[in-house]
Structures are given as C-alpha cells and as structure tokens.
Amino acid sequence: MDDSMDKFFNPRSVAIIGASAAPGKPGNDVLKNIAANDYKGELYLVNPKGGQIMGREVYPTIRDLPEGIDLAVVILPAKLNPQAVRDCAAKGIKAVVLAAGGFSEVDEQGEKLQAELIGAIRETGVRVIGPNTSGHTSTPANFTSTFFPQGRIPKGPVSYIAQTGNFATHTMRYISSAENFGVARVVGLGNKVDVDECDVLQYYAEDPETKAIFVYLESFKDPRRFLDIARTVTRTKPVILLKGGSTSEGARAAVAHTAALASDDRIIDGVLKQAGITRIQRYSHLILAAKALSVMPLPKGNRISFMAPSGAMLVILTDLCRGQWNLEVPAPEPATRKRLQEISPPYIRMRNPVDIWPSAIVHGIEYAYGEAMEAVLKDPNIDAVVPILMITDETGVPDLSFIVALARKYPEKPIYVTFSAQKKHMDAAKDFLEPRGIPTYPLIEEPFEVLSILCRCRGLMERTPNRSEPL
C-alpha cells in the first residue's frame, strides 16, 4: 500500500493550519469534528495569534511545529496555499489537505494561482488533496478533515470518491442522521492538482476496510490508469459510478464547479463497462445502493420475488421489473407454489409475485409474510426477495423479528423491505430492521431500482477480463 496515501487515511499526527477559536469558522468546526470522532493521534494547531484553542497549545507558524507530522489540514486563503505547502514540506509533512477555493474553478487569476500551487507541489514532492475540497474521512482511524459541522461519522464497509465536497459534508451529514449504515473512507477530490481518483481507487483496492466503492466524477484526470486499476479491483469489489457533465449543459456546470474537462459520454459509457464499473444515473442511488451493500451480499442473479398487499402493485411492479429494471419475476417451483397456496384462502391463485393480503387477513401479517418469504427464499429460482409491508394502526403492527430471522437463515439471498403503510410505523420498522442488517426503503420502487443496479454490477464484475486489454 502506498505509504504517502496511507498518511491521509491513518495519520498518527495531524496539524490544523488555520485553527480557530471562533465558533462557526471552518478552522473551529474541523476541530470539533475531529474531537467528535475521537481521534487518538497527536494534534497540533497553528494560528498567528498563538495562545490556546480548546485547551491545546497553538503554534504561531508552520515553522514552529515539531518535525515529521504525518498530515496537515490547511484552512487558509487561497493565495497563502503555495507557501503553506512549501512550509509543510520543510517540516517533513508529506501529506496535505487544502480546503480553500478560489483557484482554476473561478477565473484567470485563480488559474495562475493554481499553476503556482502545482509548482510548489512538484518542487517539494508533498502529496495534496484539493484545493477546493471540503476534506476527507477515515473512520478506521477515527479521523476527518472536513470543516462542515458533522459530528460523529458512523463506520461501515463502503468508501466514496467524490469530485465534490458535498459527500464529505452535506451527504455524510444526511447518512449519519437519517440512515443506519456507515463508511470506511470518503475523499472529496476538489480540483485534483495532485491526488486524483486513480490514487484513491488504488488505495481502496488494497484497503481491507473497503468492501464496495462508490464514485462521483465530473472528469477523468488519467482515464487509462483509472480503467486499468478498475479492471483489477472490480474482480473482487463492486465499483459503482455516477458521472456528472454527461450533457453539454452539465459539462459547462462541471467546469464552473471544479474546472473539470468533460469527455464524450458514449465513449465513457463503453469503457466503464469494459472495466467492470457499474454506471448509475441518479445521485440518490449512491446512498441507496450503498445501504444495501453495507449489510447484504450482491444478488447472485436477477430473479426476484416480491409480495404486495395490493393487486395494482403486483401488476405495475411486474411491468417495471421486466420492462425497465431488467429483473425477472419467475414462476415458483411446484413445491413453492404449493406452500404459498396452503397459507392462502382458496379463492386466491398463488404465484410469483405473491398476492399476500388475503393470507394476512386470515392468518395475520407476521404469519402470512413470514411463511411466504420463507417459501420463496427456499426456491432455487429466486435470488432476492422484496416484502412490501402494510402496517397501520388499523391493520396491525407485527413484530418484525421474523424478517431478521429469515435474513440470518438465508444469508446468501438479499432481503430489501419497503412499505405501503403509516409513516410512524414505517419509521419504527426502519429503526428496528436496519440496525439488524435489513435495508428498508420508503418508496416502493427503490428496492427494485437497487436490485437492478446490483444485478448489473454482478454481471459486469463476472465479465471483467482476467488480464488488461486495450481499450
């Protein structure tokens, strides 16, 4: 593993250049985030005023720091960044995060300043994330460099590469507060003057903490290297990518955002498939698919069963599975169908998808759904199951432990839960199921969309060549 990159993700000592005592300032928020995540390494603060901040000694300049600190987080105006890089190098600091914007993404003067910054990086050999980044997170090291108010960031097996600061800030705040999964690593690349998506992807490829990789990019700094790395990593780890700037309008927005250079979208689509990368089209899928992969395996195939309390849902979702999501809804084996019929009133002809509500009326929700789910989970023609739960004050609120028990009994088959229900009971079901390893989705189409993505992912990974091939 690259030792220079490891200093970003496992720093034993960190300097915050531009630390602040003023609440609400980025140089103060980053200190609160570091404290909230219980970072155990040495922490050094730099501010020209000296004194103390949060009970820690403050050094007036970078030159006053001790030698050999692993990582510096620089929260200074853009014009001071080139010299800060030189000063960090002089103290033996080999890894630097540059938060400031105001470089080539802004104007011609910013381009000149970015050129000066690149010169300082090349002169010193320091590795740099940014500029124009909101930082990075490494939960195995209990560390984050983000200056957006964040709090404690939950640990998990997925990692993100993002050519936007949003993932290290707003999106992580959403995940931390609204979802029940966590992350291993998150990097906001910013303007990519040094560390780019290739460097981070290579690190994640070798990182035992990262089980799945999610990427948002607006441009490829070195497309051939990125795809060469991806060909190897996608043999063992899912790589799911959202590409911004795929239209002429989006490309112009990308240039304004991170000075990105867009490429021909059709060519990108083809080479991503060759490399085993699964491309997605919705930002929310970066979260929804990550939730699934955090706790459930990739589906072994695209054959699904779902059970719904409404005939209309059975019809429209079957149409969408076959027409839009490339999911099969196969006929159950005779033994499966026999069992489904046994738990249902005789006036219902049971099949896949499962018309579950008549059985629920007769036997109760827990028995009907539990027996139906077990029947289809046993079926060798089924790869994943989606129960659509109707839980309301009037229809009853079952103990959902039976779903947890089934997930543990059939660990090779994903179970995603969605709802047609009363909001308070949906929220309670989410709070109960997700910490126990069952992903839930409030909108009925979402688990099917996720299954569609992950089935494509499985297929692309299995088709990935075992050797490098020319594009």
Disulfide bonds with the S-S distance in Angstrom:
none
